[in-house]
């Protein structure tokens, strides 16, 4: 069977950016299926995605970005799994480079992201250099990893990466770090992390309390 990367895009009112995101995946030189999980957008996100010929699943109720990732895991036909935000786009050749890095027996590989501002007012919020640490847009998983550690936790809104990384370590699954950039990360006023900072602090506190109880 030919290797296939399933690329999952959780969306909500991303009509301004989703076309650029999808086209950057379609331009990759590696076989990929694109799955859009829409959280009942009120703009033209769904129409734009469907016009580009990708698979679109629209939630029956608001479930959030993390639940969208889990739906994407269940729906994925590929033996490799990748997720990207609706407002970001891939660098040419990114998926193949990530795939090649996994052929040494690794199960997960994480590259770097590069911030770019939507306009000049956002420059102050951008990392000055490429960076790693965010799974979305940078990290390729062998899909079997989720059979080992389970899906993303849907009771956590913004701390899902920390929780998943902790479970990966507990099961001895090592993330292989590489130095190339795979994704251009758009910085603007509606970034998920910036609009959910209050929930982020609550999630981190919740995870910390759980770790303290376990120890």
C-alpha positions as CSV (number, residue, x, y, z in Angstrom):
1,X,0.0,0.0,0.0
2,X,1.3,3.5,-0.9
3,X,2.0,5.6,2.1
4,X,-0.6,8.4,2.6
5,X,-0.6,11.4,4.9
6,X,-4.0,12.5,6.3
7,X,-4.0,16.2,6.8
8,X,-6.7,17.4,9.2
9,X,-7.8,21.1,9.4
10,X,-10.2,22.0,12.2
11,X,-12.1,25.1,11.0
12,X,-14.3,27.8,12.4
13,X,-15.0,31.0,10.3
14,X,-11.8,30.6,8.4
15,X,-13.1,31.7,5.1
16,X,-10.5,34.4,4.7
17,X,-7.6,32.0,4.9
18,X,-8.7,28.4,4.2
19,X,-8.1,28.5,0.5
20,X,-4.4,29.4,0.9
21,X,-4.1,26.6,3.5
22,X,-5.7,23.9,1.4
23,X,-3.8,24.9,-1.8
24,X,-0.5,24.7,0.1
25,X,-1.3,21.1,0.9
26,X,-2.5,20.2,-2.5
27,X,0.8,21.6,-3.9
28,X,2.8,19.2,-1.8
29,X,4.9,16.5,-3.7
30,X,3.5,13.7,-1.5
31,X,0.2,11.8,-1.5
32,X,-2.2,13.5,1.0
33,X,-5.9,13.4,1.8
34,X,-7.3,16.6,3.2
35,X,-10.0,16.5,5.9
36,X,-11.7,19.7,7.0
37,X,-13.6,19.4,10.3
38,X,-15.9,22.4,10.5
39,X,-17.3,23.6,13.8
40,X,-20.5,25.2,12.3
41,X,-18.9,28.2,10.7
42,X,-21.2,31.1,9.9
43,X,-19.1,32.4,7.0
44,X,-18.1,30.7,3.7
45,X,-15.5,28.3,5.1
46,X,-17.4,25.2,4.2
47,X,-18.3,26.4,0.7
48,X,-14.6,27.3,-0.1
49,X,-13.3,24.0,1.2
50,X,-15.8,22.0,-0.8
51,X,-15.1,24.0,-3.9
52,X,-11.5,22.8,-3.7
53,X,-12.5,19.2,-3.7
54,X,-11.5,18.1,-0.2
55,X,-13.5,16.1,2.3
56,X,-15.6,18.3,4.6
57,X,-17.3,17.2,7.8
58,X,-19.6,19.7,9.5
59,X,-20.3,19.2,13.2
60,X,-23.9,18.9,14.3
61,X,-23.0,21.1,17.4
62,X,-20.1,23.2,18.5
63,X,-17.4,20.9,19.8
64,X,-14.2,22.9,19.6
65,X,-10.8,22.6,17.9
66,X,-9.5,19.7,20.0
67,X,-12.6,17.5,19.2
68,X,-12.0,18.4,15.5
69,X,-8.6,16.8,15.7
70,X,-10.0,13.6,17.2
71,X,-12.7,13.4,14.5
72,X,-9.8,13.7,12.0
73,X,-8.0,10.9,13.6
74,X,-11.0,8.6,13.3
75,X,-11.7,9.6,9.7
76,X,-8.1,9.4,8.5
77,X,-7.3,6.8,5.9
78,X,-3.6,7.5,5.8
79,X,-1.0,5.7,7.8
80,X,0.5,9.1,8.7
81,X,-1.3,11.9,10.4
82,X,-0.8,15.7,10.4
83,X,-2.8,18.7,11.5
84,X,-2.6,22.4,10.5
85,X,-4.5,25.5,11.5
86,X,-6.9,27.1,9.0
87,X,-5.0,30.3,8.8
88,X,-1.5,28.8,8.2
89,X,0.1,27.3,5.1
90,X,2.8,24.7,4.3
91,X,6.2,25.3,2.9
92,X,6.8,23.5,-0.4
93,X,8.0,20.0,0.1
94,X,7.2,20.0,3.8
95,X,5.3,16.7,3.9
96,X,7.9,14.7,2.0
97,X,10.7,16.0,4.2
98,X,8.8,15.0,7.3
99,X,8.0,11.6,5.9
100,X,11.6,11.0,5.0
101,X,12.7,11.8,8.5
102,X,10.4,9.0,9.9
103,X,11.9,6.3,7.8
104,X,14.6,5.6,10.4
105,X,12.0,3.9,12.7
106,X,10.9,7.0,14.5
107,X,7.2,7.4,15.2
108,X,6.9,11.2,15.4
109,X,8.9,14.0,13.9
110,X,8.6,17.7,14.8
111,X,10.0,20.5,12.6
112,X,9.8,24.3,13.1
113,X,7.3,27.0,12.3
114,X,7.9,30.5,11.0
115,X,5.7,33.4,12.2
116,X,4.5,36.1,9.8
117,X,2.3,39.1,10.6
118,X,-1.1,39.6,8.9
119,X,-0.2,43.3,9.1
120,X,2.3,45.6,10.6
121,X,0.4,45.8,13.9
122,X,1.1,42.1,14.6
123,X,4.9,42.2,14.2
124,X,5.4,42.5,18.0
125,X,3.7,39.2,18.5
126,X,5.8,37.2,16.1
127,X,8.8,35.0,17.0
128,X,11.9,36.5,15.5
129,X,13.3,33.2,14.5
130,X,11.8,29.8,13.5
131,X,10.7,27.8,16.5
132,X,9.3,24.4,17.6
133,X,7.0,23.3,20.4
134,X,3.6,23.6,18.7
135,X,2.4,20.3,17.2
136,X,0.0,21.9,14.7
137,X,1.7,22.6,11.3
138,X,5.0,21.1,12.3
139,X,4.6,17.5,13.4
140,X,4.0,14.3,11.5
141,X,2.7,11.2,13.4
142,X,2.6,7.6,12.5
143,X,-1.1,7.1,13.0
144,X,-0.4,4.0,15.2
145,X,0.8,6.4,17.9
146,X,-2.8,7.3,18.8
147,X,-3.5,3.6,19.3
148,X,-0.8,3.7,21.9
149,X,-1.5,6.9,23.8
150,X,-5.1,7.6,22.9
151,X,-6.7,10.7,21.4
152,X,-6.5,14.3,22.3
153,X,-8.3,15.2,25.6
154,X,-11.5,17.1,24.7
155,X,-12.0,18.5,28.2
156,X,-9.0,20.7,27.6
157,X,-9.4,23.7,25.3
158,X,-5.8,24.9,24.8
159,X,-3.6,22.6,26.9
160,X,-4.0,19.6,24.7
161,X,-0.4,19.7,23.4
162,X,1.1,19.6,26.9
163,X,-1.2,16.7,27.9
164,X,-0.4,14.7,24.7
165,X,3.3,15.3,25.0
166,X,3.2,14.1,28.6
167,X,1.4,10.9,27.6
168,X,3.9,10.3,24.8
169,X,6.7,10.5,27.3
170,X,4.9,8.1,29.7
171,X,4.6,5.5,26.9
172,X,8.2,6.0,25.7
173,X,7.2,7.6,22.4
174,X,10.0,10.0,21.5
175,X,9.5,13.1,19.3
176,X,12.3,13.4,16.8
177,X,13.2,17.1,16.4
178,X,14.5,18.4,13.0
179,X,15.7,21.9,12.1
180,X,13.8,22.8,8.9
181,X,10.6,24.9,8.7
182,X,7.4,23.2,7.5
183,X,4.8,25.8,8.1
184,X,4.2,29.6,7.9
185,X,2.1,30.6,10.9
186,X,-0.1,33.6,10.4
187,X,-0.2,36.0,13.4
188,X,-3.4,38.1,13.6
189,X,-6.0,39.3,16.1
190,X,-8.1,36.2,15.9
191,X,-5.4,33.5,16.6
192,X,-6.9,30.7,18.6
193,X,-4.2,31.0,21.3
194,X,-4.7,34.7,21.7
195,X,-8.5,34.6,21.9
196,X,-8.4,31.7,24.4
197,X,-5.7,32.9,26.8
198,X,-8.0,32.7,29.8
199,X,-8.9,29.1,29.0
200,X,-5.2,28.4,28.4
201,X,-4.3,29.4,32.0
202,X,-7.1,27.3,33.4
203,X,-6.1,24.3,31.4
204,X,-2.4,24.6,32.5
205,X,-3.5,24.8,36.1
206,X,-5.8,21.8,35.7
207,X,-3.0,19.7,34.2
208,X,-0.6,20.8,36.9
209,X,-3.0,19.8,39.6
210,X,-3.5,16.4,38.0
211,X,0.3,15.8,37.8
212,X,0.7,16.7,41.4
213,X,-2.1,14.2,42.4
214,X,-0.5,11.5,40.4
215,X,2.9,12.1,41.9
